[in-house]
């Protein structure tokens, strides 16, 4: 199993409110436009590092590929909001959240492009994954598993708060 990392390839939200609106737009596109069960991604991450639930981890995602060793059947998909192929750059809090999701599931992260012929999740994210997902600032790999767990706790708490906000 792996966490497969995507980007939305759309406009970078300027704040959390814009990020929530972006996620709602993605949901409308996937659910109403394409007729899928829900957002294709299991999770999405805002530029501020908040973890948002897409279709959740209990449902098979629809974002990767149905072919090959790694497919929708045995992966969790996570989508970063922005276009990292054309100049957007990951924040340290986004990096910490992606690392925390990997730590939570105990699996590595791979770029979408490792499964399908796509530039997704963009050059900045691909380079970061290839470098071993280093995180600068207050959260770093030096913090070890406890740091990862603490960051996941924060991300989870943020998700629970958002769920209450949206009445989920
Ligand atoms: Zn993708």
Backbone and ligand atoms as CSV (ligand in chain L), in Angstrom:
chain,resi,resn,atom,element,x,y,z
A,1,UNK,N,N,0.837,-1.190,0.000
A,1,UNK,CA,C,0.000,0.000,0.000
A,1,UNK,C,C,0.877,1.247,0.000
A,2,UNK,N,N,0.386,2.287,-0.595
A,2,UNK,CA,C,1.100,3.573,-0.610
A,2,UNK,C,C,0.101,4.712,-0.541
A,3,UNK,N,N,0.616,5.867,-0.153
A,3,UNK,CA,C,-0.132,7.110,-0.310
A,3,UNK,C,C,0.277,7.690,-1.652
A,4,UNK,N,N,-0.679,7.949,-2.532
A,4,UNK,CA,C,-0.384,8.533,-3.837
A,4,UNK,C,C,-0.713,10.027,-3.775
A,5,UNK,N,N,0.292,10.832,-4.146
A,5,UNK,CA,C,0.153,12.285,-4.007
A,5,UNK,C,C,-0.220,12.914,-5.353
A,6,UNK,N,N,-1.241,13.778,-5.322
A,6,UNK,CA,C,-1.746,14.481,-6.504
A,6,UNK,C,C,-1.700,15.987,-6.274
A,7,UNK,N,N,-1.849,16.746,-7.346
A,7,UNK,CA,C,-2.175,18.169,-7.181
A,7,UNK,C,C,-3.454,18.439,-7.971
A,8,UNK,N,N,-4.117,19.555,-7.611
A,8,UNK,CA,C,-5.382,19.870,-8.284
A,8,UNK,C,C,-5.130,20.453,-9.666
A,9,UNK,N,N,-3.889,20.923,-9.906
A,9,UNK,CA,C,-3.520,21.558,-11.181
A,9,UNK,C,C,-4.371,22.794,-11.452
A,10,UNK,N,N,-4.921,23.365,-10.380
A,10,UNK,CA,C,-5.748,24.567,-10.508
A,10,UNK,C,C,-5.137,25.716,-9.726
A,11,UNK,N,N,-5.938,26.749,-9.518
A,11,UNK,CA,C,-5.449,27.937,-8.824
A,11,UNK,C,C,-5.151,27.621,-7.354
A,12,UNK,N,N,-4.084,28.203,-6.846
A,12,UNK,CA,C,-3.690,28.026,-5.449
A,12,UNK,C,C,-4.620,28.852,-4.561
A,13,UNK,N,N,-5.354,28.230,-3.596
A,13,UNK,CA,C,-6.243,29.020,-2.729
A,13,UNK,C,C,-5.423,29.975,-1.845
A,14,UNK,N,N,-5.949,31.204,-1.659
A,14,UNK,CA,C,-5.199,32.203,-0.896
A,14,UNK,C,C,-5.351,32.005,0.612
A,15,UNK,N,N,-6.425,31.353,1.061
A,15,UNK,CA,C,-6.613,31.106,2.489
A,15,UNK,C,C,-7.536,29.890,2.663
A,16,UNK,N,N,-7.846,29.539,3.916
A,16,UNK,CA,C,-8.654,28.342,4.157
A,16,UNK,C,C,-10.049,28.453,3.537
A,17,UNK,N,N,-10.664,29.645,3.625
A,17,UNK,CA,C,-12.000,29.801,3.042
A,17,UNK,C,C,-11.971,29.495,1.545
A,18,UNK,N,N,-10.944,30.021,0.870
A,18,UNK,CA,C,-10.814,29.764,-0.568
A,18,UNK,C,C,-10.533,28.274,-0.810
A,19,UNK,N,N,-9.785,27.652,0.099
A,19,UNK,CA,C,-9.479,26.223,-0.046
A,19,UNK,C,C,-10.751,25.382,0.091
A,20,UNK,N,N,-11.604,25.735,1.067
A,20,UNK,CA,C,-12.855,24.976,1.242
A,20,UNK,C,C,-13.715,25.115,-0.017
A,21,UNK,N,N,-13.737,26.340,-0.583
A,21,UNK,CA,C,-14.530,26.571,-1.784
A,21,UNK,C,C,-13.964,25.759,-2.956
A,22,UNK,N,N,-12.640,25.688,-3.040
A,22,UNK,CA,C,-11.981,24.890,-4.091
A,22,UNK,C,C,-12.372,23.427,-3.967
A,23,UNK,N,N,-12.383,22.916,-2.721
A,23,UNK,CA,C,-12.733,21.505,-2.503
A,23,UNK,C,C,-14.195,21.259,-2.868
A,24,UNK,N,N,-15.064,22.219,-2.540
A,24,UNK,CA,C,-16.477,22.068,-2.921
A,24,UNK,C,C,-16.612,22.053,-4.446
A,25,UNK,N,N,-15.798,22.888,-5.106
A,25,UNK,CA,C,-15.849,22.928,-6.580
A,25,UNK,C,C,-15.358,21.602,-7.165
A,26,UNK,N,N,-14.320,21.031,-6.572
A,26,UNK,CA,C,-13.805,19.727,-7.028
A,26,UNK,C,C,-14.896,18.675,-6.819
A,27,UNK,N,N,-15.589,18.752,-5.667
A,27,UNK,CA,C,-16.655,17.791,-5.382
A,27,UNK,C,C,-17.779,17.920,-6.412
A,28,UNK,N,N,-18.179,19.152,-6.719
A,28,UNK,CA,C,-19.240,19.332,-7.722
A,28,UNK,C,C,-18.800,18.751,-9.068
A,29,UNK,N,N,-17.549,19.010,-9.424
A,29,UNK,CA,C,-17.008,18.530,-10.701
A,29,UNK,C,C,-17.017,16.998,-10.755
A,30,UNK,N,N,-16.561,16.352,-9.660
A,30,UNK,CA,C,-16.459,14.890,-9.645
A,30,UNK,C,C,-17.819,14.223,-9.479
A,31,UNK,N,N,-18.646,14.801,-8.572
A,31,UNK,CA,C,-19.896,14.144,-8.198
A,31,UNK,C,C,-21.002,14.458,-9.216
A,32,UNK,N,N,-21.168,15.737,-9.506
A,32,UNK,CA,C,-22.260,16.139,-10.395
A,32,UNK,C,C,-21.807,16.102,-11.858
A,33,UNK,N,N,-20.566,16.560,-12.109
A,33,UNK,CA,C,-20.076,16.619,-13.481
A,33,UNK,C,C,-19.767,15.244,-14.047
A,34,UNK,N,N,-19.040,14.453,-13.284
A,34,UNK,CA,C,-18.592,13.146,-13.785
A,34,UNK,C,C,-19.468,11.989,-13.303
A,35,UNK,N,N,-20.315,12.246,-12.299
A,35,UNK,CA,C,-21.215,11.210,-11.818
A,35,UNK,C,C,-20.542,10.184,-10.916
A,36,UNK,N,N,-19.396,10.571,-10.318
A,36,UNK,CA,C,-18.713,9.656,-9.409
A,36,UNK,C,C,-19.370,9.685,-8.039
A,37,UNK,N,N,-19.025,8.705,-7.187
A,37,UNK,CA,C,-19.616,8.595,-5.854
A,37,UNK,C,C,-19.375,9.848,-5.024
A,38,UNK,N,N,-18.163,10.388,-5.132
A,38,UNK,CA,C,-17.765,11.551,-4.325
A,38,UNK,C,C,-16.450,12.062,-4.909
A,39,UNK,N,N,-15.815,12.988,-4.209
A,39,UNK,CA,C,-14.481,13.442,-4.604
A,39,UNK,C,C,-13.598,12.208,-4.820
A,40,UNK,N,N,-12.810,12.200,-5.882
A,40,UNK,CA,C,-11.987,11.023,-6.188
A,40,UNK,C,C,-10.933,10.767,-5.112
A,41,UNK,N,N,-10.483,11.848,-4.440
A,41,UNK,CA,C,-9.389,11.727,-3.466
A,41,UNK,C,C,-9.919,11.319,-2.098
A,42,UNK,N,N,-9.106,10.561,-1.365
A,42,UNK,CA,C,-9.469,10.241,0.012
A,42,UNK,C,C,-9.321,11.479,0.903
A,43,UNK,N,N,-8.248,12.252,0.656
A,43,UNK,CA,C,-7.987,13.450,1.450
A,43,UNK,C,C,-7.469,14.563,0.558
A,44,UNK,N,N,-7.633,15.781,1.033
A,44,UNK,CA,C,-7.047,16.952,0.385
A,44,UNK,C,C,-6.357,17.775,1.469
A,45,UNK,N,N,-5.364,18.560,1.068
A,45,UNK,CA,C,-4.607,19.359,2.028
A,45,UNK,C,C,-4.645,20.817,1.590
A,46,UNK,N,N,-4.961,21.716,2.536
A,46,UNK,CA,C,-4.966,23.141,2.211
A,46,UNK,C,C,-3.538,23.681,2.270
A,47,UNK,N,N,-3.273,24.848,1.647
A,47,UNK,CA,C,-1.929,25.434,1.751
A,47,UNK,C,C,-1.503,25.693,3.193
A,48,UNK,N,N,-2.469,25.876,4.102
A,48,UNK,CA,C,-2.117,26.091,5.515
A,48,UNK,C,C,-1.852,24.773,6.234
A,49,UNK,N,N,-2.001,23.653,5.522
A,49,UNK,CA,C,-1.673,22.353,6.103
A,49,UNK,C,C,-2.850,21.623,6.713
A,50,UNK,N,N,-4.065,22.161,6.542
A,50,UNK,CA,C,-5.230,21.454,7.102
A,50,UNK,C,C,-5.589,20.262,6.229
A,51,UNK,N,N,-5.894,19.166,6.910
A,51,UNK,CA,C,-6.267,17.932,6.214
A,51,UNK,C,C,-7.783,17.894,6.075
A,52,UNK,N,N,-8.268,17.817,4.856
A,52,UNK,CA,C,-9.709,17.762,4.602
A,52,UNK,C,C,-10.075,16.383,4.071
A,53,UNK,N,N,-11.197,15.857,4.526
A,53,UNK,CA,C,-11.631,14.558,4.051
A,53,UNK,C,C,-12.296,14.689,2.689
A,54,UNK,N,N,-11.883,13.860,1.754
A,54,UNK,CA,C,-12.563,13.773,0.471
A,54,UNK,C,C,-13.626,12.704,0.614
A,55,UNK,N,N,-13.363,11.518,0.035
A,55,UNK,CA,C,-14.326,10.432,0.248
A,55,UNK,C,C,-13.966,9.602,1.465
A,56,UNK,N,N,-12.900,9.996,2.175
A,56,UNK,CA,C,-12.521,9.290,3.391
A,56,UNK,C,C,-11.681,8.064,3.077
A,57,UNK,N,N,-11.008,7.542,4.101
A,57,UNK,CA,C,-10.087,6.429,3.883
A,57,UNK,C,C,-10.785,5.083,3.789
A,58,UNK,N,N,-12.051,5.025,4.235
A,58,UNK,CA,C,-12.746,3.733,4.243
A,58,UNK,C,C,-13.285,3.361,2.863
A,59,UNK,N,N,-13.276,4.333,1.929
A,59,UNK,CA,C,-13.759,4.059,0.575
A,59,UNK,C,C,-12.599,3.998,-0.405
A,60,UNK,N,N,-12.696,3.105,-1.391
A,60,UNK,CA,C,-11.669,3.035,-2.428
A,60,UNK,C,C,-11.661,4.352,-3.197
A,61,UNK,N,N,-10.447,4.869,-3.404
A,61,UNK,CA,C,-10.361,6.142,-4.122
A,61,UNK,C,C,-10.505,5.910,-5.618
A,62,UNK,N,N,-10.687,7.008,-6.362
A,62,UNK,CA,C,-10.873,6.894,-7.802
A,62,UNK,C,C,-9.915,7.774,-8.572
A,63,UNK,N,N,-8.747,8.052,-7.961
A,63,UNK,CA,C,-7.898,9.093,-8.536
A,63,UNK,C,C,-6.654,8.579,-9.248
A,64,UNK,N,N,-6.312,7.305,-9.072
A,64,UNK,CA,C,-4.997,6.864,-9.525
A,64,UNK,C,C,-5.057,6.098,-10.843
A,65,UNK,N,N,-5.228,4.806,-10.754
A,65,UNK,CA,C,-5.314,3.948,-11.935
A,65,UNK,C,C,-5.895,2.619,-11.483
A,66,UNK,N,N,-6.542,1.928,-12.385
A,66,UNK,CA,C,-7.057,0.605,-12.030
A,66,UNK,C,C,-6.076,-0.484,-12.458
A,67,UNK,N,N,-4.942,-0.084,-13.042
A,67,UNK,CA,C,-3.964,-1.043,-13.562
A,67,UNK,C,C,-2.770,-1.163,-12.617
A,68,UNK,N,N,-2.079,-2.311,-12.682
A,68,UNK,CA,C,-0.750,-2.423,-12.096
A,68,UNK,C,C,-0.717,-2.799,-10.636
A,69,UNK,N,N,0.517,-2.852,-10.124
A,69,UNK,CA,C,0.771,-3.313,-8.762
A,69,UNK,C,C,0.160,-2.345,-7.750
A,70,UNK,N,N,0.334,-1.062,-7.992
A,70,UNK,CA,C,-0.305,-0.054,-7.155
A,70,UNK,C,C,-1.479,0.511,-7.939
A,71,UNK,N,N,-2.658,0.432,-7.378
A,71,UNK,CA,C,-3.843,0.926,-8.082
A,71,UNK,C,C,-4.806,1.516,-7.060
A,72,UNK,N,N,-6.008,1.857,-7.513
A,72,UNK,CA,C,-7.000,2.411,-6.592
A,72,UNK,C,C,-7.339,1.441,-5.463
A,73,UNK,N,N,-7.116,0.150,-5.710
A,73,UNK,CA,C,-7.510,-0.852,-4.715
A,73,UNK,C,C,-6.648,-0.823,-3.455
A,74,UNK,N,N,-5.380,-0.450,-3.585
A,74,UNK,CA,C,-4.477,-0.566,-2.429
A,74,UNK,C,C,-3.697,0.717,-2.169
A,75,UNK,N,N,-4.305,1.847,-2.483
A,75,UNK,CA,C,-3.656,3.126,-2.217
A,75,UNK,C,C,-4.640,4.091,-1.571
A,76,UNK,N,N,-4.067,5.086,-0.914
A,76,UNK,CA,C,-4.837,6.213,-0.406
A,76,UNK,C,C,-4.385,7.418,-1.206
A,77,UNK,N,N,-5.318,8.197,-1.732
A,77,UNK,CA,C,-4.911,9.354,-2.536
A,77,UNK,C,C,-5.127,10.648,-1.764
A,78,UNK,N,N,-4.153,11.531,-1.947
A,78,UNK,CA,C,-4.182,12.803,-1.242
A,78,UNK,C,C,-3.873,13.895,-2.265
A,79,UNK,N,N,-4.659,14.963,-2.242
A,79,UNK,CA,C,-4.519,16.010,-3.266
A,79,UNK,C,C,-4.105,17.338,-2.650
A,80,UNK,N,N,-3.037,17.914,-3.190
A,80,UNK,CA,C,-2.562,19.230,-2.785
A,80,UNK,C,C,-3.187,20.265,-3.721
A,81,UNK,N,N,-3.579,21.410,-3.165
A,81,UNK,CA,C,-4.344,22.389,-3.931
A,81,UNK,C,C,-3.432,23.435,-4.562
A,82,UNK,N,N,-3.299,23.390,-5.858
A,82,UNK,CA,C,-2.460,24.331,-6.581
A,82,UNK,C,C,-1.889,23.646,-7.801
A,83,UNK,N,N,-1.032,24.372,-8.513
A,83,UNK,CA,C,-0.364,23.769,-9.668
A,83,UNK,C,C,1.140,23.826,-9.445
A,84,UNK,N,N,1.691,22.709,-9.030
A,84,UNK,CA,C,3.106,22.625,-8.655
A,84,UNK,C,C,3.992,22.328,-9.863
A,85,UNK,N,N,3.345,22.276,-11.030
A,85,UNK,CA,C,4.112,22.128,-12.273
A,85,UNK,C,C,4.469,23.506,-12.827
A,86,UNK,N,N,3.684,24.516,-12.429
A,86,UNK,CA,C,3.857,25.842,-13.042
A,86,UNK,C,C,4.204,26.918,-12.019
A,87,UNK,N,N,4.871,26.550,-10.926
A,87,UNK,CA,C,5.413,27.585,-10.049
A,87,UNK,C,C,4.948,27.590,-8.615
A,88,UNK,N,N,3.819,26.921,-8.284
A,88,UNK,CA,C,3.430,26.874,-6.877
A,88,UNK,C,C,4.439,26.033,-6.105
A,89,UNK,N,N,4.623,26.395,-4.815
A,89,UNK,CA,C,5.643,25.760,-3.976
A,89,UNK,C,C,4.988,25.292,-2.683
A,90,UNK,N,N,5.292,24.076,-2.268
A,90,UNK,CA,C,4.730,23.518,-1.038
A,90,UNK,C,C,5.163,24.311,0.192
A,91,UNK,N,N,4.237,24.495,1.143
A,91,UNK,CA,C,4.598,25.086,2.434
A,91,UNK,C,C,5.071,23.972,3.368
A,92,UNK,N,N,5.806,24.368,4.432
A,92,UNK,CA,C,6.298,23.353,5.371
A,92,UNK,C,C,5.136,22.681,6.096
A,93,UNK,N,N,4.027,23.414,6.310
A,93,UNK,CA,C,2.886,22.790,6.990
A,93,UNK,C,C,2.193,21.765,6.086
A,94,UNK,N,N,2.135,22.040,4.777
A,94,UNK,CA,C,1.585,21.031,3.847
A,94,UNK,C,C,2.457,19.776,3.866
A,95,UNK,N,N,3.784,20.008,3.849
A,95,UNK,CA,C,4.705,18.865,3.867
A,95,UNK,C,C,4.498,18.033,5.131
A,96,UNK,N,N,4.361,18.728,6.275
A,96,UNK,CA,C,4.179,18.013,7.549
A,96,UNK,C,C,2.890,17.198,7.523
A,97,UNK,N,N,1.837,17.751,6.917
A,97,UNK,CA,C,0.557,17.036,6.874
A,97,UNK,C,C,0.666,15.789,6.001
A,98,UNK,N,N,1.321,15.903,4.838
A,98,UNK,CA,C,1.479,14.724,3.970
A,98,UNK,C,C,2.291,13.656,4.701
A,99,UNK,N,N,3.357,14.086,5.370
A,99,UNK,CA,C,4.170,13.132,6.130
A,99,UNK,C,C,3.334,12.456,7.215
A,100,UNK,N,N,2.476,13.229,7.852
A,100,UNK,CA,C,1.651,12.696,8.934
A,100,UNK,C,C,0.667,11.649,8.428
A,101,UNK,N,N,0.104,11.878,7.257
A,101,UNK,CA,C,-0.815,10.894,6.683
A,101,UNK,C,C,-0.047,9.597,6.402
A,102,UNK,N,N,1.156,9.720,5.850
A,102,UNK,CA,C,1.983,8.530,5.587
A,102,UNK,C,C,2.285,7.795,6.893
A,103,UNK,N,N,2.620,8.573,7.937
A,103,UNK,CA,C,2.946,7.960,9.226
A,103,UNK,C,C,1.724,7.259,9.803
A,104,UNK,N,N,0.557,7.889,9.633
A,104,UNK,CA,C,-0.673,7.312,10.159
A,104,UNK,C,C,-0.951,5.949,9.529
A,105,UNK,N,N,-0.772,5.859,8.209
A,105,UNK,CA,C,-1.030,4.584,7.527
A,105,UNK,C,C,0.200,3.685,7.505
A,106,UNK,N,N,1.373,4.233,7.911
A,106,UNK,CA,C,2.605,3.449,7.941
A,106,UNK,C,C,3.075,3.027,6.557
A,107,UNK,N,N,2.903,3.906,5.581
A,107,UNK,CA,C,3.265,3.574,4.201
A,107,UNK,C,C,4.007,4.745,3.558
A,108,UNK,N,N,4.767,4.473,2.489
A,108,UNK,CA,C,5.467,5.558,1.792
A,108,UNK,C,C,4.530,6.339,0.877
A,109,UNK,N,N,5.002,7.511,0.447
A,109,UNK,CA,C,4.262,8.319,-0.530
A,109,UNK,C,C,4.918,8.179,-1.887
A,110,UNK,N,N,4.104,8.087,-2.929
A,110,UNK,CA,C,4.611,8.058,-4.298
A,110,UNK,C,C,3.848,9.101,-5.111
A,111,UNK,N,N,4.506,9.684,-6.135
A,111,UNK,CA,C,3.802,10.644,-6.986
A,111,UNK,C,C,2.847,9.924,-7.920
A,112,UNK,N,N,1.720,10.577,-8.276
A,112,UNK,CA,C,0.762,9.988,-9.212
A,112,UNK,C,C,1.465,9.519,-10.489
A,113,UNK,N,N,2.468,10.304,-10.919
A,113,UNK,CA,C,3.197,9.973,-12.147
A,113,UNK,C,C,3.942,8.648,-12.100
A,114,UNK,N,N,4.124,8.079,-10.895
A,114,UNK,CA,C,4.782,6.771,-10.787
A,114,UNK,C,C,3.829,5.648,-11.196
A,115,UNK,N,N,2.508,5.945,-11.223
A,115,UNK,CA,C,1.505,4.924,-11.548
A,115,UNK,C,C,0.929,5.094,-12.944
A,116,UNK,N,N,0.873,6.350,-13.397
A,116,UNK,CA,C,0.250,6.653,-14.690
A,116,UNK,C,C,1.127,7.658,-15.430
A,117,UNK,N,N,0.927,7.748,-16.729
A,117,UNK,CA,C,1.676,8.714,-17.534
A,117,UNK,C,C,1.088,10.103,-17.325
A,118,UNK,N,N,1.544,10.792,-16.275
A,118,UNK,CA,C,1.047,12.126,-15.957
A,118,UNK,C,C,2.146,12.923,-15.265
A,119,UNK,N,N,2.119,14.243,-15.419
A,119,UNK,CA,C,3.072,15.112,-14.717
A,119,UNK,C,C,2.632,15.332,-13.270
A,120,UNK,N,N,1.402,14.952,-12.935
A,120,UNK,CA,C,0.860,15.096,-11.578
A,120,UNK,C,C,1.783,14.381,-10.594
A,121,UNK,N,N,2.139,14.946,-9.452
A,121,UNK,CA,C,1.658,16.176,-8.811
A,121,UNK,C,C,2.518,17.418,-9.065
A,122,UNK,N,N,3.208,17.508,-10.178
A,122,UNK,CA,C,3.984,18.709,-10.485
A,122,UNK,C,C,5.405,18.635,-9.974
A,123,UNK,N,N,6.264,19.432,-10.591
A,123,UNK,CA,C,7.701,19.300,-10.371
A,123,UNK,C,C,8.113,19.577,-8.926
A,124,UNK,N,N,7.521,20.583,-8.271
A,124,UNK,CA,C,7.939,20.899,-6.900
A,124,UNK,C,C,7.643,19.737,-5.955
A,125,UNK,N,N,6.481,19.111,-6.115
A,125,UNK,CA,C,6.104,17.992,-5.234
A,125,UNK,C,C,6.915,16.743,-5.593
A,126,UNK,N,N,7.100,16.506,-6.890
A,126,UNK,CA,C,7.902,15.329,-7.305
A,126,UNK,C,C,9.312,15.413,-6.724
A,127,UNK,N,N,9.915,16.621,-6.816
A,127,UNK,CA,C,11.278,16.801,-6.294
A,127,UNK,C,C,11.316,16.557,-4.788
A,128,UNK,N,N,10.293,17.051,-4.087
A,128,UNK,CA,C,10.246,16.888,-2.631
A,128,UNK,C,C,10.111,15.406,-2.258
A,129,UNK,N,N,9.258,14.681,-2.959
A,129,UNK,CA,C,9.090,13.246,-2.687
A,129,UNK,C,C,10.398,12.503,-2.981
A,130,UNK,N,N,11.036,12.858,-4.110
A,130,UNK,CA,C,12.273,12.178,-4.502
A,130,UNK,C,C,13.394,12.433,-3.497
A,131,UNK,N,N,13.340,13.591,-2.817
A,131,UNK,CA,C,14.363,13.952,-1.827
A,131,UNK,C,C,14.111,13.294,-0.471
A,132,UNK,N,N,13.047,12.505,-0.361
A,132,UNK,CA,C,12.754,11.828,0.905
A,132,UNK,C,C,11.850,12.626,1.819
A,133,UNK,N,N,11.097,13.577,1.255
A,133,UNK,CA,C,10.095,14.343,2.001
A,133,UNK,C,C,10.653,15.110,3.200
A,134,UNK,N,N,11.740,15.852,3.025
A,134,UNK,CA,C,12.249,16.645,4.160
A,134,UNK,C,C,11.280,17.767,4.510
A,135,UNK,N,N,11.218,18.102,5.785
A,135,UNK,CA,C,10.348,19.192,6.239
A,135,UNK,C,C,11.179,20.161,7.060
A,136,UNK,N,N,11.202,21.435,6.680
A,136,UNK,CA,C,11.959,22.435,7.424
A,136,UNK,C,C,11.089,23.099,8.472
A,137,UNK,N,N,11.613,24.144,9.069
A,137,UNK,CA,C,10.852,24.920,10.042
A,137,UNK,C,C,10.651,24.169,11.341
A,138,UNK,N,N,9.513,24.423,11.972
A,138,UNK,CA,C,9.267,23.891,13.312
A,138,UNK,C,C,9.162,22.363,13.310
A,139,UNK,N,N,8.722,21.821,12.187
A,139,UNK,CA,C,8.577,20.371,12.115
A,139,UNK,C,C,9.677,19.821,11.235
A,140,UNK,N,N,10.448,18.901,11.730
A,140,UNK,CA,C,11.487,18.308,10.887
A,140,UNK,C,C,11.573,16.819,11.175
A,141,UNK,N,N,12.272,16.129,10.282
A,141,UNK,CA,C,12.415,14.683,10.466
A,141,UNK,C,C,13.159,14.388,11.761
A,142,UNK,N,N,13.945,15.377,12.270
A,142,UNK,CA,C,14.676,15.190,13.527
A,142,UNK,C,C,13.707,14.992,14.693
A,143,UNK,N,N,12.455,15.436,14.501
A,143,UNK,CA,C,11.468,15.278,15.570
A,143,UNK,C,C,11.096,13.810,15.767
A,144,UNK,N,N,11.382,12.987,14.758
A,144,UNK,CA,C,11.139,11.540,14.886
A,144,UNK,C,C,9.667,11.198,14.900
A,145,UNK,N,N,9.367,9.940,15.206
A,145,UNK,CA,C,7.976,9.474,15.159
A,145,UNK,C,C,7.033,10.256,16.060
A,146,UNK,N,N,7.547,10.726,17.224
A,146,UNK,CA,C,6.686,11.481,18.134
A,146,UNK,C,C,6.246,12.776,17.466
A,147,UNK,N,N,7.188,13.429,16.764
A,147,UNK,CA,C,6.861,14.671,16.056
A,147,UNK,C,C,5.834,14.418,14.973
A,148,UNK,N,N,6.007,13.316,14.256
A,148,UNK,CA,C,5.060,12.962,13.192
A,148,UNK,C,C,3.681,12.727,13.799
A,149,UNK,N,N,3.641,11.985,14.911
A,149,UNK,CA,C,2.365,11.682,15.558
A,149,UNK,C,C,1.699,12.966,16.036
A,150,UNK,N,N,2.505,13.889,16.601
A,150,UNK,CA,C,1.944,15.149,17.093
A,150,UNK,C,C,1.362,15.942,15.927
A,151,UNK,N,N,2.093,15.988,14.817
A,151,UNK,CA,C,1.608,16.738,13.653
A,151,UNK,C,C,0.340,16.086,13.120
A,152,UNK,N,N,0.286,14.758,13.123
A,152,UNK,CA,C,-0.931,14.098,12.658
A,152,UNK,C,C,-2.099,14.440,13.570
A,153,UNK,N,N,-1.817,14.468,14.880
A,153,UNK,CA,C,-2.862,14.821,15.837
A,153,UNK,C,C,-3.442,16.188,15.530
A,154,UNK,N,N,-2.548,17.134,15.201
A,154,UNK,CA,C,-3.006,18.486,14.862
A,154,UNK,C,C,-3.851,18.467,13.592
A,155,UNK,N,N,-3.368,17.719,12.605
A,155,UNK,CA,C,-4.109,17.653,11.344
A,155,UNK,C,C,-5.476,17.019,11.578
A,156,UNK,N,N,-5.492,15.976,12.369
A,156,UNK,CA,C,-6.743,15.279,12.666
A,156,UNK,C,C,-7.710,16.222,13.406
A,157,UNK,N,N,-7.163,16.962,14.391
A,157,UNK,CA,C,-8.002,17.893,15.151
A,157,UNK,C,C,-8.585,18.953,14.223
A,158,UNK,N,N,-7.752,19.408,13.276
A,158,UNK,CA,C,-8.224,20.413,12.317
A,158,UNK,C,C,-9.343,19.829,11.467
A,159,UNK,N,N,-9.197,18.559,11.095
A,159,UNK,CA,C,-10.224,17.902,10.288
A,159,UNK,C,C,-11.530,17.779,11.069
A,160,UNK,N,N,-11.399,17.389,12.338
A,160,UNK,CA,C,-12.604,17.236,13.164
A,160,UNK,C,C,-13.310,18.585,13.304
A,161,UNK,N,N,-12.511,19.660,13.500
A,161,UNK,CA,C,-13.103,20.994,13.598
A,161,UNK,C,C,-13.830,21.345,12.308
A,162,UNK,N,N,-13.195,21.057,11.193
A,162,UNK,CA,C,-13.817,21.381,9.893
A,162,UNK,C,C,-15.106,20.576,9.725
A,163,UNK,N,N,-15.042,19.284,10.111
A,163,UNK,CA,C,-16.227,18.444,10.003
A,163,UNK,C,C,-17.400,19.042,10.764
A,164,UNK,N,N,-17.110,19.562,11.950
A,164,UNK,CA,C,-18.167,20.181,12.758
A,164,UNK,C,C,-18.678,21.444,12.061
A,165,UNK,N,N,-17.715,22.215,11.533
A,165,UNK,CA,C,-18.062,23.446,10.824
A,165,UNK,C,C,-19.031,23.175,9.681
A,166,UNK,N,N,-18.733,22.109,8.935
A,166,UNK,CA,C,-19.529,21.801,7.747
A,166,UNK,C,C,-20.708,20.893,8.080
A,167,UNK,N,N,-20.820,20.494,9.357
A,167,UNK,CA,C,-21.916,19.644,9.781
A,167,UNK,C,C,-21.780,18.215,9.265
A,168,UNK,N,N,-20.528,17.749,9.108
A,168,UNK,CA,C,-20.302,16.381,8.600
A,168,UNK,C,C,-20.310,15.383,9.749
L,1,ZN,ZN,ZN,-2.974,13.049,-10.001
